[in-house]
């Protein structure tokens, strides 16, 4: 329970040591989860309505929860359990809606068909291997093809790995930015509006 309180309430309102520990695995897991959901929707269309529709509604709900967050959380430890649980659910819903909102901006870029992607990838591989082979043609002679395939292959693998890393890092970075913005807003509200009534 302490973990979820630290994760959802943040350091300002929670009494856990959540922020004293590194959460790199959570950062990576969140990015992989977002990428996995988008990929699953791309191939199956299972979540198309949920991920791509109602951008305005998602934005309104997210902003409402974002703005209401400090007022829900500052007395969290004085609430009975039957109020604590809805508060945690509301905080969790805020990040779920944030994720769905993020996907509404990503989804338009996933309209390319799988056949088009295959064609583009094959053309890219062919051009990369051809240019790599041509680079060694003058100096390597008969070994130019081998060297071209090796260097071209290494370049393609490196590029593919970089794309995967970015695909995981971008959602995680957005998540961290939102948490920092929430912390800053909570700090201002706690200091200038809630004042002496805050738990901290």
GUBA-802159 format. One record per atom (N, C-alpha, C): x negated, y, z negated. Coordinates in Angstrom, 1 decimal, decimal comma. Atoms other than C-alpha are relative to their C-alpha. Layout:
+--------+--------+--------+
:      u :      v :      w :
+--------+--------+--------+
:      X :      Y :      Z :
...
+--------+--------+--------+
% end
This chain:
+--------+--------+--------+
:      u :      v :      w :
+--------+--------+--------+
:   -0,8 :   -1,2 :    0,0 :
:    0,0 :    0,0 :    0,0 :
:   -0,9 :    1,3 :    0,0 :
:    0,9 :   -1,2 :    0,1 :
:   -2,9 :    2,4 :   -0,8 :
:   -0,5 :    0,3 :    1,4 :
:    0,5 :   -0,2 :   -1,3 :
:   -4,2 :    1,9 :    2,7 :
:    1,0 :    0,8 :    0,9 :
:   -1,1 :   -0,7 :   -0,8 :
:   -0,9 :    2,9 :    4,4 :
:    0,2 :    1,4 :   -0,5 :
:   -0,2 :   -1,3 :    0,6 :
:   -0,5 :    5,8 :    2,0 :
:   -1,1 :    1,0 :    0,5 :
:    1,1 :   -0,8 :   -0,4 :
:   -4,0 :    7,1 :    2,9 :
:    0,1 :    0,3 :    1,5 :
:   -0,1 :   -0,1 :   -1,4 :
:   -3,4 :    6,5 :    6,6 :
:    1,1 :    0,9 :    0,4 :
:   -1,1 :   -0,8 :   -0,4 :
:    0,0 :    8,1 :    6,8 :
:    0,2 :    1,4 :   -0,6 :
:   -0,2 :   -1,3 :    0,7 :
:    0,0 :   10,8 :    4,2 :
:   -1,2 :    0,9 :    0,2 :
:    1,2 :   -0,8 :   -0,2 :
:   -3,6 :   12,0 :    4,8 :
:   -0,7 :    0,3 :   -1,4 :
:    0,8 :   -0,2 :    1,2 :
:   -6,2 :   13,0 :    2,2 :
:    0,6 :    1,1 :   -0,9 :
:   -0,5 :   -1,1 :    0,8 :
:   -4,4 :   16,1 :    1,0 :
:    1,1 :   -0,5 :   -1,0 :
:   -1,1 :    0,4 :    0,8 :
:   -1,4 :   14,2 :   -0,4 :
:   -0,1 :   -1,4 :   -0,6 :
:    0,2 :    1,4 :    0,5 :
:   -2,7 :   10,7 :   -1,1 :
:   -1,1 :   -0,1 :   -1,1 :
:    1,0 :    0,3 :    1,1 :
:   -4,6 :    9,4 :   -4,2 :
:   -0,9 :   -1,2 :    0,3 :
:    0,8 :    1,2 :   -0,4 :
:   -6,5 :    6,7 :   -2,2 :
:   -1,4 :    0,5 :    0,4 :
:    1,3 :   -0,3 :   -0,5 :
:  -10,1 :    6,5 :   -1,1 :
:   -0,1 :   -0,3 :    1,4 :
:   -0,1 :    0,4 :   -1,4 :
:   -9,0 :    6,0 :    2,5 :
:   -1,1 :    0,8 :    0,8 :
:    0,9 :   -0,8 :   -0,8 :
:  -11,1 :    8,9 :    3,8 :
:   -1,5 :   -0,2 :   -0,4 :
:    1,4 :    0,2 :    0,4 :
:  -14,2 :    7,8 :    1,9 :
:   -0,6 :   -1,3 :    0,8 :
:    0,4 :    1,2 :   -0,8 :
:  -14,4 :    4,7 :    4,2 :
:    0,0 :    0,3 :    1,5 :
:    0,0 :   -0,1 :   -1,5 :
:  -15,2 :    4,5 :    7,9 :
:    1,1 :   -0,8 :    0,6 :
:   -1,1 :    0,7 :   -0,6 :
:  -12,4 :    3,5 :   10,1 :
:   -0,2 :   -0,1 :    1,5 :
:    0,3 :    0,1 :   -1,5 :
:  -14,1 :    3,0 :   13,5 :
:    0,8 :   -1,1 :    0,6 :
:   -0,8 :    1,1 :   -0,6 :
:  -12,2 :   -0,3 :   14,0 :
:    1,4 :    0,5 :    0,2 :
:   -1,4 :   -0,5 :   -0,2 :
:   -8,9 :    1,6 :   13,6 :
:    0,0 :    0,9 :    1,2 :
:    0,1 :   -0,9 :   -1,1 :
:  -10,0 :    4,2 :   16,1 :
:    0,0 :   -0,8 :    1,3 :
:    0,1 :    0,9 :   -1,2 :
:  -10,9 :    1,4 :   18,6 :
:    1,3 :   -0,7 :    0,3 :
:   -1,3 :    0,7 :   -0,1 :
:   -7,8 :   -0,6 :   17,9 :
:    1,1 :    0,8 :    0,5 :
:   -1,1 :   -0,8 :   -0,4 :
:   -5,5 :    2,3 :   18,4 :
:   -0,2 :    0,3 :    1,5 :
:    0,3 :   -0,2 :   -1,4 :
:   -7,2 :    3,1 :   21,8 :
:    0,3 :   -1,2 :    0,8 :
:   -0,3 :    1,2 :   -0,8 :
:   -6,9 :   -0,5 :   22,9 :
:    1,4 :   -0,3 :    0,0 :
:   -1,5 :    0,2 :    0,0 :
:   -3,3 :   -0,7 :   21,8 :
:    0,7 :    0,9 :    1,0 :
:   -0,6 :   -1,0 :   -0,9 :
:   -2,4 :    2,4 :   23,8 :
:   -0,3 :   -0,5 :    1,5 :
:    0,4 :    0,4 :   -1,4 :
:   -4,3 :    1,1 :   26,9 :
:    0,8 :   -1,3 :    0,3 :
:   -0,7 :    1,3 :   -0,2 :
:   -2,7 :   -2,4 :   26,4 :
:    1,5 :    0,2 :    0,4 :
:   -1,4 :   -0,3 :   -0,2 :
:    0,8 :   -1,0 :   26,3 :
:    0,2 :    0,6 :    1,4 :
:    0,0 :   -0,6 :   -1,3 :
:    0,2 :    1,1 :   29,4 :
:   -0,2 :   -1,0 :    1,1 :
:    0,3 :    1,0 :   -1,0 :
:   -1,3 :   -1,8 :   31,3 :
:    1,1 :   -1,0 :    0,1 :
:   -1,2 :    0,9 :   -0,1 :
:    1,6 :   -4,1 :   30,3 :
:    1,1 :    0,6 :    0,7 :
:   -1,1 :   -0,7 :   -0,7 :
:    4,1 :   -1,5 :   31,4 :
:   -0,3 :    0,1 :    1,5 :
:    0,3 :   -0,1 :   -1,4 :
:    2,2 :   -1,1 :   34,7 :
:    0,3 :   -1,3 :    0,8 :
:   -0,2 :    1,3 :   -0,7 :
:    2,3 :   -4,8 :   35,6 :
:    1,4 :   -0,5 :   -0,2 :
:   -1,4 :    0,6 :    0,3 :
:    5,8 :   -5,6 :   34,1 :
:    1,1 :    1,0 :    0,1 :
:   -1,0 :   -1,0 :    0,1 :
:    7,6 :   -2,3 :   33,8 :
:    0,9 :   -0,1 :   -1,2 :
:   -0,8 :    0,3 :    1,2 :
:    8,8 :   -3,4 :   30,4 :
:    0,4 :    1,2 :   -0,8 :
:   -0,2 :   -1,2 :    0,8 :
:    8,5 :    0,0 :   28,7 :
:    0,1 :    1,3 :    0,7 :
:    0,0 :   -1,2 :   -0,9 :
:    9,0 :    2,4 :   31,6 :
:    0,9 :    1,1 :   -0,6 :
:   -0,9 :   -1,1 :    0,6 :
:   12,0 :    4,2 :   30,0 :
:   -0,5 :    0,6 :   -1,3 :
:    0,5 :   -0,5 :    1,3 :
:   10,4 :    4,4 :   26,6 :
:   -1,3 :    0,9 :    0,1 :
:    1,3 :   -0,7 :   -0,1 :
:    7,0 :    5,6 :   27,8 :
:    0,0 :    1,2 :    0,8 :
:    0,1 :   -1,1 :   -1,0 :
:    7,8 :    8,0 :   30,6 :
:    1,1 :    1,0 :   -0,1 :
:   -1,2 :   -0,9 :    0,0 :
:   11,2 :    9,5 :   29,8 :
:    0,1 :    0,8 :   -1,2 :
:   -0,4 :   -0,8 :    1,2 :
:   12,6 :   12,1 :   27,4 :
:   -1,2 :    0,7 :   -0,6 :
:    1,2 :   -0,7 :    0,5 :
:    9,4 :   14,2 :   27,2 :
:    0,4 :    1,1 :   -1,0 :
:   -0,4 :   -1,1 :    0,9 :
:   11,3 :   17,2 :   25,7 :
:    0,5 :   -0,5 :   -1,4 :
:   -0,5 :    0,6 :    1,2 :
:   13,0 :   15,0 :   23,1 :
:   -1,1 :   -0,4 :   -0,9 :
:    1,1 :    0,5 :    0,7 :
:    9,8 :   13,4 :   22,1 :
:   -0,8 :    1,2 :   -0,6 :
:    0,7 :   -1,2 :    0,4 :
:    8,1 :   16,8 :   21,8 :
:    0,7 :    0,7 :   -1,2 :
:   -0,8 :   -0,6 :    1,1 :
:   10,9 :   18,2 :   19,6 :
:   -0,1 :   -0,8 :   -1,2 :
:    0,1 :    0,9 :    1,2 :
:   10,9 :   15,2 :   17,3 :
:   -1,4 :    0,0 :   -0,6 :
:    1,4 :    0,0 :    0,5 :
:    7,1 :   15,2 :   17,0 :
:   -0,2 :    1,3 :   -0,8 :
:    0,3 :   -1,3 :    0,6 :
:    7,0 :   19,0 :   16,2 :
:    0,8 :    0,1 :   -1,3 :
:   -0,8 :   -0,1 :    1,2 :
:    9,9 :   18,6 :   13,7 :
:   -0,7 :   -0,8 :   -1,2 :
:    0,6 :    0,8 :    1,0 :
:    8,1 :   15,8 :   11,8 :
:   -1,4 :    0,6 :   -0,4 :
:    1,3 :   -0,6 :    0,3 :
:    4,7 :   17,6 :   12,1 :
:    0,2 :    1,2 :   -1,0 :
:   -0,2 :   -1,2 :    0,8 :
:    6,1 :   20,8 :   10,6 :
:    0,6 :   -0,4 :   -1,4 :
:   -0,7 :    0,5 :    1,3 :
:    8,2 :   18,9 :    7,9 :
:   -1,0 :   -0,8 :   -0,9 :
:    0,8 :    0,9 :    0,7 :
:    5,3 :   16,7 :    6,9 :
:   -0,5 :    0,4 :   -1,4 :
:    0,4 :   -0,4 :    1,4 :
:    3,8 :   18,7 :    4,0 :
:    1,1 :    0,1 :   -1,0 :
:   -1,1 :   -0,1 :    0,9 :
:    7,2 :   19,3 :    2,5 :
:    0,5 :   -1,3 :   -0,4 :
:   -0,4 :    1,3 :    0,3 :
:    7,9 :   15,6 :    2,6 :
:   -1,0 :   -0,7 :   -0,9 :
:    1,1 :    0,8 :    0,7 :
:    4,5 :   14,5 :    1,2 :
:   -0,5 :    0,6 :   -1,3 :
:    0,7 :   -0,6 :    1,1 :
:    3,5 :   17,0 :   -1,4 :
:    0,5 :   -0,5 :   -1,4 :
:   -0,5 :    0,6 :    1,2 :
:    5,7 :   15,4 :   -4,1 :
:    0,1 :   -1,5 :    0,1 :
:   -0,2 :    1,4 :   -0,3 :
:    5,3 :   11,9 :   -2,8 :
:   -0,1 :   -0,9 :   -1,2 :
:    0,3 :    0,8 :    1,1 :
:    3,9 :   10,4 :   -6,0 :
:    1,0 :    0,2 :   -1,2 :
:   -1,1 :   -0,2 :    1,0 :
:    6,8 :   11,8 :   -8,0 :
:    1,3 :   -0,5 :    0,4 :
:   -1,2 :    0,5 :   -0,5 :
:    9,4 :   10,3 :   -5,8 :
:    0,2 :   -1,5 :   -0,5 :
:   -0,3 :    1,4 :    0,3 :
:   11,1 :    7,0 :   -6,7 :
:   -0,3 :   -0,8 :    1,3 :
:    0,4 :    0,9 :   -1,1 :
:   10,3 :    4,0 :   -4,4 :
:    1,0 :    0,2 :    1,2 :
:   -1,0 :   -0,1 :   -1,0 :
:   13,6 :    4,4 :   -2,5 :
:   -0,1 :    1,2 :    0,9 :
:    0,3 :   -1,2 :   -0,8 :
:   12,4 :    7,8 :   -1,3 :
:   -1,4 :   -0,1 :    0,6 :
:    1,4 :    0,1 :   -0,5 :
:    8,7 :    7,0 :   -0,9 :
:    0,0 :   -0,8 :    1,4 :
:    0,0 :    0,8 :   -1,2 :
:    9,5 :    4,3 :    1,7 :
:    0,5 :    0,8 :    1,3 :
:   -0,4 :   -0,8 :   -1,1 :
:   11,5 :    6,6 :    4,0 :
:   -1,0 :    1,1 :    0,4 :
:    1,0 :   -1,0 :   -0,3 :
:    8,7 :    9,2 :    3,7 :
:   -1,1 :   -0,6 :    0,9 :
:    1,1 :    0,7 :   -0,8 :
:    6,1 :    6,7 :    4,9 :
:    0,5 :   -0,4 :    1,4 :
:   -0,5 :    0,3 :   -1,3 :
:    8,4 :    5,6 :    7,7 :
:    0,1 :    1,2 :    0,9 :
:   -0,1 :   -1,2 :   -0,8 :
:    8,9 :    9,2 :    8,8 :
:   -1,4 :    0,4 :    0,5 :
:    1,4 :   -0,3 :   -0,4 :
:    5,1 :    9,7 :    8,8 :
:   -0,5 :   -0,9 :    1,1 :
:    0,4 :    1,0 :   -1,1 :
:    4,6 :    6,5 :   10,8 :
:    0,7 :    0,3 :    1,3 :
:   -0,7 :   -0,4 :   -1,2 :
:    7,3 :    7,6 :   13,2 :
:   -0,6 :    1,2 :    0,7 :
:    0,6 :   -1,2 :   -0,6 :
:    5,5 :   10,9 :   13,7 :
:   -1,2 :   -0,5 :    1,0 :
:    1,1 :    0,5 :   -0,8 :
:    2,4 :    9,0 :   15,0 :
:    0,4 :   -0,9 :    1,2 :
:   -0,6 :    0,8 :   -1,1 :
:    4,5 :    6,6 :   17,1 :
:    0,5 :    0,9 :    1,1 :
:   -0,6 :   -0,9 :   -0,9 :
:    6,3 :    9,5 :   18,7 :
:   -1,2 :    0,8 :    0,7 :
:    1,2 :   -0,6 :   -0,6 :
:    2,9 :   11,2 :   19,3 :
:   -0,6 :   -0,8 :    1,1 :
:    0,5 :    1,0 :   -1,0 :
:    1,7 :    8,1 :   21,1 :
:    0,9 :   -0,1 :    1,2 :
:   -1,0 :    0,1 :   -1,1 :
:    4,9 :    7,9 :   23,2 :
:   -0,1 :    1,3 :    0,8 :
:    0,1 :   -1,3 :   -0,7 :
:    4,5 :   11,6 :   24,0 :
:   -1,2 :    0,1 :    0,9 :
:    1,3 :    0,1 :   -0,8 :
:    0,9 :   11,1 :   25,1 :
:    0,2 :   -0,8 :    1,3 :
:   -0,2 :    0,8 :   -1,2 :
:    2,0 :    8,4 :   27,5 :
:    0,8 :    0,7 :    1,1 :
:   -0,8 :   -0,7 :   -1,0 :
:    4,5 :   10,7 :   29,2 :
:   -0,8 :    0,8 :    0,9 :
:    0,9 :   -0,7 :   -0,9 :
:    1,6 :   12,7 :   30,5 :
:   -1,0 :   -1,0 :    0,8 :
:    0,9 :    0,9 :   -0,7 :
:   -0,4 :    9,6 :   31,4 :
:    0,7 :   -0,8 :    1,1 :
:   -0,8 :    0,9 :   -0,9 :
:    2,4 :    7,6 :   33,2 :
:    0,0 :    0,5 :    1,4 :
:    0,0 :   -0,4 :   -1,4 :
:    2,5 :    9,8 :   36,3 :
:   -1,2 :   -0,4 :    0,8 :
:    1,3 :    0,4 :   -0,7 :
:   -1,1 :    8,8 :   37,1 :
:   -0,1 :   -1,5 :    0,2 :
:    0,0 :    1,5 :   -0,2 :
:   -0,2 :    5,1 :   37,0 :
:    1,0 :   -0,4 :    1,0 :
:   -1,0 :    0,3 :   -1,0 :
:    2,2 :    5,3 :   40,0 :
:   -0,6 :   -0,7 :    1,2 :
:    0,6 :    0,7 :   -1,2 :
:   -0,4 :    3,8 :   42,4 :
:    0,2 :   -1,4 :   -0,1 :
:   -0,3 :    1,5 :   -0,1 :
:    0,5 :    0,3 :   43,5 :
:   -1,3 :   -0,8 :   -0,2 :
:    1,1 :    0,9 :    0,2 :
:   -1,7 :   -2,7 :   42,6 :
:   -0,7 :   -0,2 :    1,3 :
:    0,6 :    0,3 :   -1,3 :
:   -2,3 :   -3,3 :   46,3 :
:   -0,9 :    1,2 :    0,4 :
:    0,8 :   -1,2 :   -0,3 :
:   -3,6 :    0,3 :   46,7 :
:   -1,3 :    0,0 :   -0,9 :
:    1,2 :    0,1 :    0,9 :
:   -5,9 :   -0,2 :   43,7 :
:   -1,0 :   -1,0 :    0,5 :
:    0,9 :    1,1 :   -0,6 :
:   -7,3 :   -3,5 :   45,2 :
:   -0,7 :    0,6 :    1,2 :
:    0,6 :   -0,6 :   -1,2 :
:   -7,9 :   -1,7 :   48,5 :
:   -1,1 :    1,0 :   -0,4 :
:    1,0 :   -1,0 :    0,4 :
:   -9,7 :    1,2 :   46,8 :
:   -1,2 :   -0,6 :   -0,7 :
:    1,1 :    0,7 :    0,7 :
:  -11,8 :   -1,1 :   44,6 :
:   -0,9 :   -0,7 :    1,0 :
:    0,8 :    0,7 :   -1,1 :
:  -12,9 :   -3,2 :   47,6 :
:   -0,8 :    0,9 :    0,8 :
:    0,7 :   -1,0 :   -0,8 :
:  -13,8 :   -0,2 :   49,6 :
:   -1,1 :    0,6 :   -0,8 :
:    1,0 :   -0,6 :    0,8 :
:  -15,7 :    1,3 :   46,7 :
:   -1,2 :   -1,0 :   -0,2 :
:    1,0 :    1,0 :    0,1 :
:  -17,6 :   -2,0 :   46,2 :
:   -0,8 :   -0,1 :    1,2 :
:    0,7 :    0,1 :   -1,3 :
:  -18,5 :   -2,3 :   49,9 :
:   -0,9 :    1,2 :    0,2 :
:    0,8 :   -1,2 :   -0,2 :
:  -19,7 :    1,3 :   50,1 :
:   -1,2 :    0,0 :   -1,0 :
:    1,1 :   -0,1 :    1,0 :
:  -21,7 :    1,0 :   46,9 :
:   -1,1 :   -1,0 :    0,4 :
:    1,0 :    1,0 :   -0,4 :
:  -23,4 :   -2,2 :   48,0 :
:   -0,8 :    0,3 :    1,3 :
:    0,7 :   -0,4 :   -1,3 :
:  -24,1 :   -0,9 :   51,5 :
:   -1,0 :    1,2 :   -0,3 :
:    0,9 :   -1,1 :    0,2 :
:  -25,6 :    2,3 :   50,2 :
:   -1,2 :   -0,4 :   -0,8 :
:    1,1 :    0,5 :    0,8 :
:  -27,7 :    0,4 :   47,6 :
:   -1,0 :   -0,8 :    0,9 :
:    0,8 :    0,8 :   -0,9 :
:  -29,0 :   -2,0 :   50,4 :
:   -0,8 :    0,9 :    0,9 :
:    0,7 :   -0,9 :   -0,9 :
:  -29,8 :    0,9 :   52,7 :
:   -1,1 :    0,7 :   -0,7 :
:    1,0 :   -0,7 :    0,7 :
:  -31,8 :    2,6 :   50,0 :
:   -1,3 :   -0,8 :   -0,1 :
:    1,2 :    0,8 :    0,1 :
:  -34,2 :   -0,4 :   49,8 :
:   -0,4 :   -0,6 :    1,4 :
:    0,3 :    0,6 :   -1,3 :
:  -34,2 :   -1,2 :   53,6 :
:   -1,4 :    0,3 :    0,5 :
:    1,4 :   -0,4 :   -0,5 :
:  -37,4 :    0,7 :   54,4 :
:   -1,1 :   -0,6 :   -0,8 :
:    1,1 :    0,4 :    0,9 :
:  -39,5 :   -0,4 :   51,4 :
:    0,0 :   -1,5 :   -0,3 :
:   -0,1 :    1,4 :    0,4 :
:  -38,2 :   -3,9 :   50,6 :
:    0,1 :   -1,0 :    1,1 :
:   -0,1 :    0,9 :   -1,1 :
:  -37,7 :   -5,3 :   54,0 :
:    1,1 :   -1,1 :   -0,1 :
:   -1,0 :    1,1 :    0,1 :
:  -36,0 :   -8,8 :   53,8 :
:    0,6 :   -0,1 :   -1,3 :
:   -0,6 :    0,0 :    1,3 :
:  -35,4 :   -8,3 :   50,1 :
:    0,9 :    1,1 :   -0,3 :
:   -0,8 :   -1,1 :    0,2 :
:  -33,4 :   -5,2 :   50,6 :
:    1,4 :   -0,4 :   -0,4 :
:   -1,4 :    0,4 :    0,3 :
:  -30,1 :   -7,1 :   50,5 :
:    0,1 :   -0,4 :   -1,4 :
:    0,0 :    0,5 :    1,4 :
:  -31,0 :   -8,8 :   47,2 :
:   -0,1 :    1,1 :   -0,9 :
:    0,2 :   -1,2 :    0,9 :
:  -32,2 :   -5,6 :   45,6 :
:    1,2 :    0,9 :    0,0 :
:   -1,2 :   -0,9 :   -0,2 :
:  -29,2 :   -3,7 :   47,0 :
:    1,2 :   -0,6 :   -0,8 :
:   -1,1 :    0,7 :    0,8 :
:  -26,7 :   -6,3 :   45,5 :
:   -0,3 :    0,1 :   -1,5 :
:    0,3 :    0,0 :    1,5 :
:  -28,5 :   -6,3 :   42,1 :
:    0,2 :    1,4 :   -0,5 :
:   -0,2 :   -1,4 :    0,5 :
:  -28,7 :   -2,5 :   41,8 :
:    1,4 :    0,5 :    0,1 :
:   -1,4 :   -0,4 :   -0,2 :
:  -25,2 :   -2,0 :   43,2 :
:    0,9 :   -0,6 :   -1,0 :
:   -0,8 :    0,7 :    1,0 :
:  -23,8 :   -4,6 :   40,9 :
:   -0,2 :    0,6 :   -1,4 :
:    0,2 :   -0,6 :    1,3 :
:  -25,5 :   -3,1 :   37,8 :
:    0,7 :    1,4 :   -0,1 :
:   -0,7 :   -1,3 :    0,0 :
:  -24,1 :    0,3 :   38,8 :
:    1,5 :   -0,1 :   -0,2 :
:   -1,4 :    0,3 :    0,1 :
:  -20,6 :   -1,1 :   39,2 :
:    0,4 :   -0,4 :   -1,4 :
:   -0,3 :    0,5 :    1,4 :
:  -20,7 :   -2,9 :   35,9 :
:   -0,1 :    1,2 :   -1,0 :
:    0,2 :   -1,1 :    0,9 :
:  -22,0 :    0,2 :   34,1 :
:    1,2 :    1,0 :    0,2 :
:   -1,1 :   -0,9 :   -0,2 :
:  -19,3 :    2,4 :   35,7 :
:    1,3 :   -0,6 :   -0,5 :
:   -1,3 :    0,6 :    0,5 :
:  -16,5 :   -0,1 :   34,9 :
:    0,0 :    0,0 :   -1,6 :
:    0,1 :    0,0 :    1,5 :
:  -17,8 :   -0,3 :   31,2 :
:    0,3 :    1,4 :   -0,5 :
:   -0,3 :   -1,4 :    0,4 :
:  -17,8 :    3,5 :   31,0 :
:    1,4 :    0,4 :    0,1 :
:   -1,5 :   -0,3 :   -0,1 :
:  -14,2 :    3,7 :   32,3 :
:    0,7 :   -0,6 :   -1,1 :
:   -0,7 :    0,6 :    1,1 :
:  -13,1 :    1,2 :   29,7 :
:   -0,2 :    0,7 :   -1,3 :
:    0,3 :   -0,7 :    1,3 :
:  -14,9 :    3,0 :   26,9 :
:    0,8 :    1,3 :   -0,1 :
:   -0,8 :   -1,2 :   -0,1 :
:  -13,3 :    6,3 :   28,0 :
:    1,5 :   -0,2 :   -0,2 :
:   -1,4 :    0,3 :    0,1 :
:   -9,9 :    4,7 :   28,3 :
:    0,4 :   -0,3 :   -1,5 :
:   -0,2 :    0,3 :    1,5 :
:  -10,2 :    3,5 :   24,6 :
:   -0,2 :    1,3 :   -0,8 :
:    0,3 :   -1,1 :    0,8 :
:  -11,8 :    6,7 :   23,3 :
:    1,0 :    1,2 :    0,1 :
:   -0,9 :   -1,2 :   -0,2 :
:   -9,4 :    9,3 :   24,8 :
:    1,2 :   -0,1 :   -0,9 :
:   -1,1 :    0,1 :    1,0 :
:   -6,3 :    8,0 :   22,9 :
:   -0,4 :    0,2 :   -1,4 :
:    0,5 :   -0,2 :    1,4 :
:   -8,3 :    7,7 :   19,7 :
:   -0,4 :    1,4 :   -0,3 :
:    0,4 :   -1,4 :    0,2 :
:   -9,7 :   11,2 :   20,1 :
:    1,2 :    0,9 :   -0,2 :
:   -1,2 :   -0,8 :    0,1 :
:   -6,2 :   12,6 :   20,6 :
:    0,6 :   -0,2 :   -1,4 :
:   -0,5 :    0,4 :    1,4 :
:   -5,1 :   10,7 :   17,4 :
:   -0,8 :    0,8 :   -1,1 :
:    0,8 :   -0,7 :    1,0 :
:   -8,0 :   12,2 :   15,4 :
:    0,2 :    1,5 :    0,0 :
:   -0,3 :   -1,4 :   -0,1 :
:   -7,3 :   15,7 :   16,7 :
:    1,3 :    0,4 :   -0,6 :
:   -1,3 :   -0,3 :    0,6 :
:   -3,7 :   15,5 :   15,7 :
:   -0,1 :   -0,1 :   -1,5 :
:    0,2 :    0,1 :    1,5 :
:   -4,7 :   14,3 :   12,2 :
:   -0,7 :    1,2 :   -0,6 :
:    0,7 :   -1,2 :    0,5 :
:   -7,1 :   17,2 :   11,9 :
:    0,9 :    1,3 :    0,0 :
:   -1,0 :   -1,1 :    0,0 :
:   -4,4 :   19,7 :   13,0 :
:    1,0 :   -0,1 :   -1,1 :
:   -0,9 :    0,2 :    1,1 :
:   -2,0 :   18,1 :   10,5 :
:   -0,6 :    0,4 :   -1,3 :
:    0,7 :   -0,3 :    1,2 :
:   -4,6 :   18,4 :    7,8 :
:   -0,1 :    1,5 :   -0,2 :
:    0,1 :   -1,5 :    0,0 :
:   -5,2 :   22,1 :    8,6 :
:    1,3 :    0,7 :   -0,3 :
:   -1,3 :   -0,6 :    0,3 :
:   -1,5 :   22,9 :    8,7 :
:    0,5 :   -0,3 :   -1,4 :
:   -0,4 :    0,3 :    1,3 :
:   -0,8 :   21,0 :    5,5 :
:   -0,8 :    0,8 :   -1,1 :
:    0,9 :   -0,8 :    0,9 :
:   -3,7 :   22,9 :    3,8 :
:    0,6 :    1,4 :   -0,1 :
:   -0,5 :   -1,3 :    0,0 :
:   -2,2 :   26,2 :    4,8 :
:    1,4 :    0,1 :   -0,7 :
:   -1,3 :    0,0 :    0,7 :
:    1,3 :   25,3 :    3,7 :
:   -0,1 :   -0,3 :   -1,5 :
:    0,3 :    0,3 :    1,4 :
:    0,0 :   23,8 :    0,5 :
:   -0,5 :    1,2 :   -0,8 :
:    0,6 :   -1,2 :    0,7 :
:   -1,9 :   27,0 :   -0,3 :
:    0,9 :    1,2 :   -0,1 :
:   -0,8 :   -1,2 :   -0,1 :
:    0,5 :   29,7 :    0,8 :
:    1,5 :   -0,1 :   -0,1 :
:   -1,5 :    0,1 :    0,1 :
:    4,0 :   28,3 :    0,7 :
:    0,3 :   -0,9 :   -1,2 :
:   -0,3 :    0,9 :    1,1 :
:    4,1 :   25,3 :   -1,6 :
:   -0,6 :    0,5 :   -1,3 :
:    0,7 :   -0,5 :    1,1 :
:    1,5 :   26,8 :   -3,9 :
:   -0,2 :   -0,9 :   -1,2 :
:    0,2 :    0,7 :    1,2 :
:    1,5 :   25,7 :   -7,5 :
:    0,9 :   -1,3 :   -0,2 :
:   -0,8 :    1,2 :    0,1 :
:    4,2 :   23,1 :   -6,9 :
:   -0,6 :   -1,2 :    0,7 :
:    0,7 :    1,1 :   -0,7 :
:    1,8 :   20,9 :   -4,8 :
:   -0,6 :   -0,9 :   -1,0 :
:    0,7 :    1,0 :    0,9 :
:    0,4 :   17,8 :   -6,3 :
:   -1,5 :    0,3 :   -0,1 :
:    1,4 :   -0,3 :    0,0 :
:   -3,1 :   19,1 :   -5,3 :
:   -0,2 :    1,5 :    0,2 :
+--------+--------+--------+
% end
